Amino acid sequence: MLVLIWFSVCIIFAFVQFILGDSGHSLELFALLTAILLFAINKLKNKVKINK
């Protein structure tokens, strides 16, 4: 699960850097998209029961 989160955050970071570059709003957009992603992963993780 941690690898999925790390990989997703890296993709979001690359996307924001490519689109906005060194803009002042790139950090805010990165934080917002990361928060949305972590919320979605948490909801999906709770919806899909993983048997251990």
Secondary structure, 3 states (H helix, E strand, C coil): CHHHHHHHHHHHHHHHHHHHCCCCCHHHHHHHHHHHHHHHHHHHHHHCCCCC
